[in-house]
């Protein structure tokens, strides 16, 4: 075996070993998504779709790189060769293969994505908890609809000590293992409600109410943010979600009521009062 061939073989073995070893880490196994397994009833489905997709595409990439390397080695110009190599106008089997395989991949990704999106977007009839989330420049309001109390947030307050910022963030409380419906509305411009570890986000439009349905299944505190550029202080439009026991959830509701936050924040303070369609509460 020539020296160059040995070097090429060693490089290929090292590259393959690195890919295989990287695939053994927990981060790689979930496709470098946040450690969100079991956080809601949807996160495992999303992780499965994502990791399966990138594994398939990685295999396609490895095969493509291997074929390119093979062509570079096998069809390289040898010592003493002169002139142009034999020219081929087309190769129908190869061109058909290059068309059919990507078509199958695209159709497969589309089918599995549509299946999972249908499950994630499926409406929950008679949810245990209904919460209205109102995005505003640059904070969040939460209406606890069934309990008839509310929380009105202010923009994130940075004191120079990052560890204290969570104390000033709007916090949405959710009871664990209860079905939740989130009604999303924007007071001014387009925002996007994104709880990072829920692995899902949805835009919020003035004059229109969007909905999310899920069941939080793991207690904890999860970071949230606006995921749609919405103005000067977009980066400070932060919030957090606390998934707690039912007793702690009821205690928070009682605390809001004791503070006088009884009733629901309406849309009368929306900046866009001239939108067509009438009352945004009537539009879904």
TORVEXNU-666137 format. One record per residue: x, y, z of N, C-alpha, C, O in turn. Coordinates in steps of 0.1 Angstrom, whole numbers, plus 5000, padded with zeros to 4 digits. Example, Ala and Ser with C-alpha at 12.3 -4.5 7.8 and 13.67 -1.06 7.14 Angstrom:
PT  npx  npy  npz capx capy capz  cpx  cpy  cpz  opx  opy  opz
PT 5132 4943 5078 5123 4955 5078 5132 4967 5078 5142 4967 5085
PT 5128 4978 5071 5137 4989 5071 5129 5000 5079 5134 5011 5080
This chain:
PT  npx  npy  npz capx capy capz  cpx  cpy  cpz  opx  opy  opz
PT 5009 4988 5000 5000 5000 5000 5009 5012 5000 5018 5013 5008
PT 5006 5022 4991 5014 5034 4990 5012 5043 5003 5003 5041 5010
PT 5022 5052 5005 5021 5061 5016 5009 5069 5016 5003 5071 5026
PT 5006 5075 5004 4994 5084 5003 4981 5076 5006 4972 5081 5013
PT 4980 5064 5002 4968 5056 5004 4967 5052 5019 4956 5052 5024
PT 4978 5050 5026 4978 5047 5040 4973 5059 5048 4965 5058 5057
PT 4978 5071 5044 4973 5083 5050 4958 5086 5048 4951 5090 5058
PT 4954 5083 5036 4939 5085 5033 4931 5075 5042 4921 5079 5047
PT 4935 5063 5043 4928 5053 5051 4928 5057 5065 4918 5056 5072
PT 4939 5062 5071 4940 5065 5085 4931 5077 5087 4924 5077 5098
PT 4931 5087 5078 4922 5099 5080 4907 5095 5080 4899 5100 5088
PT 4904 5085 5071 4890 5081 5070 4886 5074 5083 4875 5075 5088
PT 4895 5065 5088 4892 5058 5101 4890 5068 5112 4881 5066 5121
PT 4899 5078 5113 4898 5087 5124 4885 5095 5123 4879 5098 5133
PT 4881 5100 5111 4869 5107 5109 4857 5099 5113 4848 5104 5120
PT 4857 5086 5109 4845 5077 5112 4845 5075 5127 4834 5075 5133
PT 4856 5073 5134 4856 5071 5148 4851 5083 5156 4844 5082 5165
PT 4855 5095 5151 4850 5108 5158 4835 5109 5157 4829 5113 5166
PT 4830 5106 5145 4815 5106 5143 4808 5097 5152 4798 5100 5158
PT 4813 5084 5153 4807 5074 5161 4808 5078 5176 4798 5076 5183
PT 4819 5082 5180 4821 5086 5194 4812 5098 5198 4806 5098 5209
PT 4811 5108 5189 4802 5119 5191 4788 5115 5193 4781 5121 5201
PT 4784 5105 5185 4770 5100 5186 4767 5093 5199 4755 5091 5202
PT 4777 5090 5208 4774 5083 5220 4771 5093 5231 4765 5089 5242
PT 4773 5106 5230 4770 5116 5240 4755 5119 5241 4748 5118 5231
PT 4750 5122 5253 4736 5125 5254 4732 5137 5246 4721 5137 5240
PT 4741 5147 5244 4737 5158 5236 4735 5154 5222 4726 5159 5215
PT 4744 5146 5216 4742 5141 5203 4730 5132 5201 4723 5133 5190
PT 4727 5124 5211 4715 5115 5210 4702 5123 5209 4693 5118 5203
PT 4702 5135 5214 4689 5143 5213 4691 5154 5203 4683 5164 5202
PT 4701 5153 5194 4703 5162 5183 4707 5176 5188 4704 5186 5181
PT 4714 5177 5199 4719 5190 5205 4707 5199 5208 4709 5211 5209
PT 4696 5194 5210 4684 5201 5216 4686 5203 5231 4694 5195 5237
PT 4679 5212 5238 4679 5212 5252 4675 5199 5258 4668 5191 5252
PT 4679 5196 5270 4676 5184 5277 4661 5184 5282 4658 5186 5293
PT 4652 5183 5272 4638 5185 5274 4630 5172 5274 4618 5173 5272
PT 4636 5161 5275 4629 5148 5274 4619 5148 5286 4622 5149 5297
PT 4606 5145 5282 4596 5144 5292 4591 5157 5298 4583 5156 5308
PT 4595 5168 5293 4590 5181 5299 4576 5183 5296 4568 5188 5305
PT 4571 5181 5284 4557 5181 5281 4553 5168 5273 4562 5160 5271
PT 4541 5166 5271 4536 5154 5263 4541 5155 5249 4539 5145 5242
PT 4547 5166 5244 4551 5167 5230 4566 5167 5228 4571 5164 5217
PT 4574 5169 5239 4588 5171 5237 4595 5158 5231 4604 5159 5223
PT 4591 5146 5236 4597 5134 5232 4595 5132 5217 4603 5127 5209
PT 4583 5135 5213 4579 5134 5198 4588 5144 5190 4593 5140 5179
PT 4590 5156 5195 4598 5166 5187 4612 5161 5187 4619 5162 5176
PT 4618 5156 5198 4632 5152 5198 4633 5140 5189 4643 5139 5182
PT 4624 5131 5189 4624 5119 5180 4625 5123 5165 4632 5118 5157
PT 4616 5133 5161 4616 5137 5147 4629 5144 5144 4634 5141 5133
PT 4634 5152 5152 4646 5160 5150 4658 5151 5148 4666 5152 5139
PT 4660 5142 5158 4672 5133 5158 4672 5124 5147 4682 5121 5140
PT 4660 5118 5144 4659 5109 5132 4662 5116 5119 4669 5111 5111
PT 4658 5129 5118 4661 5136 5106 4675 5139 5104 4681 5136 5093
PT 4682 5143 5115 4696 5146 5113 4705 5134 5111 4716 5134 5105
PT 4700 5123 5117 4708 5110 5115 4707 5106 5101 4717 5101 5095
PT 4695 5106 5095 4693 5103 5081 4702 5112 5072 4708 5107 5063
PT 4701 5125 5075 4709 5134 5067 4724 5132 5069 4732 5134 5059
PT 4728 5129 5081 4742 5126 5083 4747 5114 5075 4758 5114 5069
PT 4739 5104 5075 4742 5092 5067 4743 5095 5052 4752 5090 5045
PT 4733 5103 5047 4734 5108 5033 4747 5116 5031 4753 5114 5020
PT 4750 5124 5040 4762 5132 5039 4775 5123 5038 4784 5125 5030
PT 4775 5113 5047 4787 5104 5048 4788 5097 5035 4799 5095 5029
PT 4777 5092 5029 4777 5085 5017 4782 5094 5005 4790 5090 4997
PT 4777 5106 5005 4781 5116 4995 4796 5119 4996 4803 5119 4985
PT 4801 5121 5008 4815 5124 5009 4824 5112 5005 4834 5114 4999
PT 4819 5100 5009 4826 5088 5005 4827 5086 4990 4837 5083 4984
PT 4816 5089 4983 4816 5088 4968 4825 5098 4962 4832 5095 4952
PT 4825 5110 4967 4833 5121 4962 4848 5117 4964 4856 5119 4955
PT 4851 5112 4976 4865 5108 4979 4869 5096 4969 4880 5096 4964
PT 4860 5087 4967 4863 5076 4959 4866 5080 4944 4875 5076 4938
PT 4857 5090 4940 4859 5095 4926 4872 5102 4925 4879 5101 4915
PT 4876 5110 4935 4889 5117 4935 4901 5108 4934 4911 5111 4927
PT 4900 5096 4941 4911 5087 4942 4911 5078 4929 4922 5077 4923
PT 4900 5073 4925 4900 5063 4914 4902 5070 4901 4909 5064 4892
PT 4896 5082 4899 4897 5088 4886 4907 5100 4885 4907 5108 4877
PT 4917 5100 4895 4927 5110 4894 4936 5107 4882 4937 5096 4877
PT 4943 5118 4878 4953 5116 4867 4965 5109 4872 4971 5113 4882
PT 4968 5098 4865 4980 5090 4869 4993 5096 4862 4992 5104 4853
PT 5004 5092 4868 5016 5097 4863 5018 5092 4848 5016 5080 4845
PT 5022 5101 4840 5024 5097 4826 5012 5099 4817 5013 5098 4805
PT 5000 5101 4823 4988 5103 4815 4987 5117 4809 4991 5127 4815
PT 4983 5117 4796 4982 5130 4790 4968 5131 4783 4961 5121 4781
PT 4965 5143 4779 4952 5145 4771 4940 5145 4780 4941 5144 4792
PT 4929 5147 4774 4916 5148 4781 4911 5134 4784 4912 5125 4775
PT 4905 5131 4796 4898 5118 4798 4886 5117 4790 4881 5126 4784
PT 4881 5105 4789 4869 5102 4782 4857 5110 4787 4855 5111 4799
PT 4850 5117 4778 4839 5126 4782 4825 5118 4780 4823 5112 4770
PT 4817 5119 4790 4803 5114 4790 4793 5125 4790 4794 5134 4798
PT 4783 5124 4781 4773 5134 4780 4763 5133 4792 4759 5143 4797
PT 4759 5121 4795 4750 5119 4806 4750 5104 4810 4755 5095 4802
PT 4744 5101 4821 4743 5087 4826 4729 5086 4832 4727 5090 4844
PT 4720 5080 4825 4706 5080 4829 4704 5073 4843 4697 5079 4851
PT 4710 5062 4845 4708 5055 4858 4712 5064 4870 4705 5065 4880
PT 4724 5070 4869 4729 5079 4880 4720 5091 4881 4717 5095 4893
PT 4716 5098 4870 4708 5110 4871 4694 5106 4877 4689 5114 4884
PT 4689 5095 4873 4676 5091 4879 4677 5088 4894 4669 5092 4902
PT 4688 5082 4898 4691 5079 4912 4692 5093 4920 4686 5094 4931
PT 4699 5102 4914 4701 5115 4921 4687 5123 4922 4686 5132 4929
PT 4678 5119 4914 4665 5126 4914 4655 5119 4924 4648 5125 4931
PT 4655 5105 4923 4645 5097 4930 4649 5098 4945 4639 5099 4954
PT 4661 5096 4949 4665 5095 4963 4661 5108 4971 4655 5108 4981
PT 4665 5120 4965 4661 5132 4972 4646 5134 4973 4641 5139 4983
PT 4639 5130 4962 4624 5131 4963 4618 5122 4974 4609 5126 4981
PT 4624 5110 4975 4619 5101 4986 4622 5107 5000 4613 5106 5009
PT 4634 5113 5001 4637 5119 5014 4628 5131 5017 4623 5132 5029
PT 4626 5139 5008 4617 5151 5010 4603 5147 5013 4597 5152 5023
PT 4598 5137 5006 4584 5132 5009 4583 5126 5023 4573 5127 5030
PT 4594 5118 5026 4594 5112 5039 4594 5122 5051 4587 5121 5060
PT 4603 5132 5049 4604 5142 5060 4591 5150 5061 4586 5153 5072
PT 4585 5153 5049 4572 5160 5049 4561 5152 5056 4553 5157 5064
PT 4560 5139 5053 4550 5130 5059 4551 5129 5074 4542 5131 5082
PT 4564 5127 5079 4566 5126 5094 4564 5139 5101 4558 5139 5112
PT 4568 5150 5094 4566 5163 5100 4551 5166 5101 4546 5171 5111
PT 4543 5163 5090 4529 5166 5090 4522 5158 5101 4513 5162 5108
PT 4526 5145 5103 4520 5136 5113 4522 5142 5127 4513 5143 5135
PT 4535 5147 5130 4538 5152 5143 4531 5165 5145 4527 5168 5156
PT 4531 5174 5135 4525 5187 5137 4510 5185 5139 4504 5193 5147
PT 4503 5176 5133 4489 5173 5135 4487 5169 5150 4477 5174 5156
PT 4496 5161 5155 4494 5157 5169 4497 5168 5179 4489 5170 5189
PT 4507 5177 5176 4510 5188 5185 4499 5199 5184 4496 5205 5195
PT 4494 5201 5173 4484 5212 5171 4469 5207 5174 4460 5215 5174
PT 4468 5194 5177 4454 5189 5180 4448 5196 5192 4454 5198 5202
PT 4436 5201 5190 4429 5208 5200 4425 5199 5212 4420 5188 5210
PT 4428 5204 5224 4424 5196 5236 4410 5201 5240 4408 5212 5244
PT 4401 5192 5240 4387 5195 5244 4386 5195 5260 4392 5186 5266
PT 4380 5205 5265 4378 5207 5279 4391 5206 5287 4393 5197 5295
PT 4401 5215 5284 4414 5215 5291 4412 5218 5306 4402 5224 5310
PT 4421 5213 5314 4421 5215 5328 4424 5230 5332 4418 5235 5341
PT 4432 5236 5324 4436 5250 5326 4436 5257 5313 4441 5253 5303
PT 4430 5269 5314 4430 5278 5302 4437 5291 5307 4433 5298 5316
PT 4447 5296 5299 4454 5308 5303 4456 5317 5290 4459 5312 5280
PT 4453 5329 5292 4455 5339 5282 4468 5346 5284 4471 5352 5294
PT 4476 5345 5273 4489 5352 5274 4489 5364 5264 4486 5362 5252
PT 4492 5375 5269 4492 5388 5261 4507 5393 5260 4513 5396 5270
PT 4512 5394 5248 4525 5399 5246 4524 5414 5243 4515 5419 5236
PT 4533 5422 5249 4533 5436 5248 4548 5441 5248 4556 5434 5254
PT 4550 5452 5242 4564 5458 5242 4567 5463 5256 4561 5473 5260
PT 4576 5456 5264 4583 5444 5261 4582 5435 5273 4592 5433 5280
PT 4570 5430 5275 4567 5421 5286 4555 5413 5284 4551 5411 5272
PT 4550 5407 5294 4539 5397 5293 4529 5398 5303 4532 5402 5315
PT 4516 5396 5300 4505 5395 5309 4499 5381 5308 4499 5375 5298
PT 4494 5376 5320 4489 5363 5320 4475 5364 5327 4473 5368 5338
PT 4465 5359 5319 4451 5358 5325 4449 5343 5328 4449 5334 5319
PT 4446 5340 5341 4442 5327 5345 4427 5326 5344 4420 5330 5353
PT 4422 5322 5332 4408 5323 5328 4399 5316 5338 4389 5322 5343
PT 4401 5304 5341 4392 5296 5349 4391 5301 5364 4381 5301 5370
PT 4403 5307 5369 4403 5312 5382 4399 5326 5383 4398 5332 5394
PT 4398 5333 5372 4394 5347 5371 4404 5356 5379 4400 5365 5386
PT 4417 5353 5377 4427 5362 5383 4438 5365 5372 4437 5358 5361
PT 4447 5375 5374 4456 5378 5363 4469 5382 5370 4470 5385 5382
PT 4480 5382 5361 4493 5387 5365 4497 5397 5354 4496 5393 5342
PT 4501 5409 5357 4506 5419 5348 4521 5421 5349 4525 5425 5360
PT 4529 5418 5339 4543 5418 5340 4549 5431 5335 4543 5439 5328
PT 4561 5434 5340 4569 5445 5335 4582 5440 5328 4585 5428 5330
PT 4588 5449 5321 4600 5445 5313 4611 5440 5322 4612 5445 5334
PT 4619 5431 5318 4630 5425 5325 4639 5436 5331 4642 5446 5324
PT 4642 5435 5344 4650 5446 5351 4664 5440 5354 4665 5431 5362
PT 4674 5446 5347 4687 5441 5349 4694 5450 5360 4694 5463 5359
PT 4699 5444 5370 4705 5451 5382 4720 5451 5381 4726 5456 5390
PT 4726 5444 5372 4740 5442 5371 4744 5429 5377 4756 5425 5376
PT 4735 5422 5383 4737 5408 5388 4727 5399 5382 4716 5398 5385
PT 4733 5391 5372 4724 5383 5364 4716 5373 5372 4705 5369 5368
PT 4722 5368 5383 4715 5358 5390 4702 5363 5397 4694 5355 5401
PT 4701 5376 5397 4689 5382 5403 4678 5385 5393 4667 5389 5397
PT 4680 5383 5380 4671 5387 5370 4658 5379 5371 4647 5384 5368
PT 4659 5366 5375 4647 5358 5376 4637 5363 5386 4625 5360 5385
PT 4641 5371 5396 4632 5376 5406 4623 5387 5400 4613 5390 5406
PT 4627 5393 5389 4619 5404 5383 4612 5400 5370 4604 5408 5365
PT 4613 5387 5366 4607 5383 5354 4592 5379 5356 4589 5374 5366
PT 4584 5382 5346 4570 5377 5346 4571 5362 5347 4578 5355 5339
PT 4563 5356 5356 4563 5341 5358 4549 5335 5356 4540 5339 5362
PT 4549 5326 5347 4536 5319 5344 4536 5305 5352 4546 5298 5350
PT 4526 5303 5360 4525 5291 5368 4516 5281 5360 4506 5284 5356
PT 4521 5268 5360 4513 5257 5354 4513 5245 5363 4523 5242 5369
PT 4501 5239 5365 4501 5227 5373 4506 5215 5365 4502 5213 5353
PT 4514 5206 5371 4520 5195 5364 4509 5184 5361 4499 5183 5369
PT 4510 5178 5350 4501 5167 5345 4487 5171 5344 4478 5163 5345
PT 4485 5184 5340 4472 5189 5337 4472 5195 5323 4481 5201 5319
PT 4461 5192 5315 4460 5197 5302 4459 5212 5302 4451 5217 5310
PT 4466 5218 5293 4467 5233 5293 4463 5238 5279 4468 5233 5269
PT 4455 5249 5278 4453 5256 5266 4458 5270 5268 4454 5277 5278
PT 4467 5275 5259 4472 5288 5260 4466 5296 5248 4468 5292 5237
PT 4460 5307 5252 4454 5316 5241 4464 5328 5240 4467 5335 5250
PT 4469 5330 5228 4480 5340 5226 4475 5352 5218 4468 5351 5208
PT 4478 5364 5223 4474 5376 5217 4485 5387 5219 4492 5386 5229
PT 4486 5396 5209 4496 5407 5210 4489 5420 5211 4479 5422 5204
PT 4494 5429 5219 4488 5442 5221 4492 5452 5210 4485 5462 5208
PT 4504 5450 5204 4509 5461 5196 4515 5456 5183 4510 5459 5172
PT 4526 5448 5183 4532 5442 5172 4533 5427 5173 4529 5421 5183
PT 4539 5421 5163 4540 5406 5163 4550 5402 5173 4561 5407 5173
PT 4546 5393 5182 4555 5387 5191 4555 5371 5189 4548 5367 5180
PT 4563 5364 5197 4563 5350 5196 4565 5344 5209 4575 5347 5216
PT 4557 5335 5214 4557 5328 5227 4566 5316 5226 4562 5306 5219
PT 4577 5316 5233 4587 5305 5232 4592 5301 5245 4599 5309 5252
PT 4588 5289 5250 4594 5283 5262 4604 5273 5256 4601 5263 5250
PT 4617 5276 5259 4628 5269 5252 4627 5254 5254 4628 5247 5244
PT 4625 5250 5266 4625 5236 5269 4612 5229 5265 4612 5216 5265
PT 4602 5236 5261 4590 5230 5255 4592 5226 5240 4584 5219 5234
PT 4603 5231 5234 4607 5228 5220 4596 5232 5210 4595 5226 5200
PT 4589 5243 5214 4578 5247 5205 4575 5262 5207 4576 5266 5219
PT 4572 5269 5197 4568 5283 5199 4557 5287 5189 4555 5279 5179
PT 4551 5298 5192 4540 5302 5183 4539 5317 5182 4540 5323 5193
PT 4537 5322 5170 4536 5337 5169 4523 5342 5174 4513 5335 5175
PT 4524 5355 5178 4512 5362 5184 4510 5374 5175 4519 5383 5173
PT 4498 5376 5170 4494 5386 5161 4484 5396 5167 4475 5392 5173
PT 4486 5409 5165 4476 5418 5169 4462 5415 5161 4462 5413 5149
PT 4451 5415 5169 4438 5413 5163 4435 5399 5160 4425 5396 5154
PT 4443 5390 5165 4441 5375 5162 4446 5367 5174 4456 5371 5181
PT 4438 5357 5178 4442 5348 5189 4446 5335 5184 4438 5328 5178
PT 4459 5331 5187 4464 5318 5184 4463 5309 5197 4461 5314 5208
PT 4465 5296 5195 4463 5287 5206 4474 5276 5206 4479 5272 5196
PT 4478 5272 5218 4487 5261 5220 4480 5251 5230 4473 5255 5239
PT 4483 5238 5228 4477 5228 5237 4488 5218 5240 4495 5213 5232
PT 4490 5216 5253 4500 5207 5258 4497 5203 5273 4489 5209 5279
PT 4505 5193 5277 4504 5189 5291 4518 5189 5297 4527 5181 5293
PT 4521 5198 5306 4535 5198 5313 4536 5186 5322 4527 5183 5330
PT 4547 5178 5320 4548 5166 5327 4560 5165 5337 4562 5154 5343
PT 4567 5176 5338 4579 5175 5347 4580 5189 5354 4581 5199 5348
PT 4580 5188 5367 4581 5201 5375 4595 5207 5373 4605 5200 5371
PT 4595 5220 5373 4607 5228 5372 4604 5242 5367 4593 5246 5365
PT 4615 5250 5366 4614 5264 5361 4621 5264 5348 4632 5260 5346
PT 4613 5269 5338 4618 5269 5324 4618 5284 5318 4609 5292 5321
PT 4629 5286 5311 4631 5300 5306 4622 5302 5293 4621 5293 5285
PT 4617 5314 5292 4609 5318 5280 4614 5331 5275 4619 5339 5282
PT 4611 5334 5262 4614 5346 5256 4606 5349 5244 4599 5340 5239
PT 4606 5361 5239 4599 5364 5227 4609 5360 5215 4621 5363 5216
PT 4604 5353 5206 4612 5348 5195 4610 5355 5182 4613 5350 5171
PT 4603 5367 5182 4601 5375 5170 4606 5389 5173 4601 5395 5182
PT 4615 5394 5164 4620 5407 5166 4609 5417 5167 4601 5419 5158
PT 4608 5424 5178 4596 5432 5181 4600 5447 5185 4591 5453 5191
PT 4612 5451 5183 4615 5465 5186 4628 5466 5194 4636 5456 5195
PT 4630 5478 5200 4643 5481 5206 4647 5472 5217 4659 5468 5218
PT 4638 5468 5226 4641 5460 5237 4636 5446 5236 4633 5439 5246
PT 4636 5441 5224 4632 5427 5221 4640 5417 5230 4634 5408 5235
PT 4653 5419 5231 4661 5410 5239 4658 5409 5254 4662 5400 5260
PT 4651 5419 5259 4647 5419 5273 4633 5415 5275 4628 5416 5286
PT 4626 5410 5265 4612 5405 5266 4613 5390 5271 4610 5381 5263
PT 4616 5389 5283 4618 5375 5289 4607 5372 5299 4600 5381 5304
PT 4606 5359 5301 4597 5354 5312 4601 5340 5316 4611 5335 5310
PT 4595 5335 5326 4597 5321 5329 4584 5314 5332 4574 5320 5336
PT 4585 5301 5331 4574 5292 5334 4577 5283 5346 4588 5276 5345
PT 4569 5282 5356 4571 5273 5367 4560 5262 5366 4548 5265 5367
PT 4564 5250 5364 4555 5239 5364 4556 5233 5379 4567 5228 5383
PT 4545 5234 5386 4545 5230 5400 4533 5220 5403 4526 5217 5394
PT 4533 5216 5415 4522 5207 5420 4509 5215 5420 4509 5227 5420
PT 4498 5207 5420 4485 5214 5420 4483 5223 5432 4477 5233 5432
PT 4489 5218 5444 4487 5226 5456 4495 5239 5455 4490 5250 5459
PT 4507 5239 5449 4515 5251 5448 4508 5260 5437 4508 5273 5439
PT 4502 5254 5427 4495 5263 5417 4483 5270 5424 4481 5282 5422
PT 4475 5262 5432 4464 5269 5439 4468 5279 5448 4462 5289 5450
PT 4480 5277 5455 4485 5287 5464 4489 5300 5456 4487 5311 5461
PT 4494 5299 5444 4498 5310 5436 4485 5318 5432 4485 5330 5432
PT 4475 5310 5428 4462 5317 5424 4457 5325 5436 4452 5336 5434
PT 4457 5319 5448 4452 5325 5460 4460 5338 5463 4454 5348 5468
PT 4473 5337 5460 4482 5349 5463 4478 5360 5453 4478 5372 5458
PT 4476 5357 5441 4472 5368 5431 4458 5374 5435 4457 5386 5434
PT 4449 5365 5440 4436 5371 5444 4437 5380 5456 4431 5390 5457
PT 4446 5376 5465 4448 5384 5478 4455 5397 5474 4452 5407 5482
PT 4462 5398 5464 4468 5411 5459 4458 5420 5452 4461 5431 5449
PT 4446 5415 5450 4436 5423 5443 4436 5421 5428 4429 5428 5421
PT 4444 5411 5423 4444 5408 5408 4433 5400 5404 4435 5389 5398
PT 4421 5404 5407 4409 5396 5403 4403 5402 5391 4402 5414 5389
PT 4398 5393 5382 4393 5397 5369 4402 5393 5358 4411 5385 5360
PT 4400 5399 5346 4408 5396 5334 4413 5408 5328 4405 5418 5327
PT 4425 5408 5323 4430 5420 5316 4424 5419 5302 4425 5409 5295
PT 4418 5430 5298 4411 5430 5285 4420 5436 5274 4432 5439 5277
PT 4414 5437 5262 4422 5442 5251 4419 5457 5248 4423 5462 5237
PT 4414 5464 5258 4411 5478 5256 4423 5486 5254 4423 5497 5249
PT 4435 5481 5259 4447 5489 5258 4455 5485 5246 4467 5490 5244
PT 4450 5477 5237 4457 5474 5225 4460 5487 5217 4451 5496 5216
PT 4471 5488 5211 4475 5499 5203 4468 5500 5190 4465 5510 5184
PT 4464 5488 5185 4458 5487 5171 4443 5486 5173 4437 5475 5172
PT 4436 5497 5174 4421 5496 5177 4413 5497 5164 4401 5496 5164
PT 4420 5499 5152 4413 5501 5140 4414 5489 5131 4412 5490 5119
PT 4418 5477 5137 4419 5465 5128 4405 5460 5124 4396 5462 5132
PT 4404 5455 5112 4391 5449 5107 4387 5437 5115 4396 5430 5120
PT 4375 5434 5116 4370 5422 5122 4364 5423 5136 4359 5413 5142
PT 4364 5435 5142 4358 5437 5155 4366 5433 5166 4379 5434 5166
PT 4360 5428 5177 4366 5424 5189 4376 5412 5187 4371 5402 5183
PT 4389 5414 5191 4398 5403 5189 4394 5391 5198 4398 5380 5195
PT 4387 5393 5209 4383 5382 5217 4374 5372 5210 4372 5360 5213
PT 4367 5377 5199 4358 5369 5192 4365 5362 5180 4358 5354 5174
PT 4377 5365 5178 4384 5359 5167 4394 5348 5172 4402 5351 5181
PT 4395 5337 5165 4404 5326 5169 4412 5322 5158 4421 5313 5160
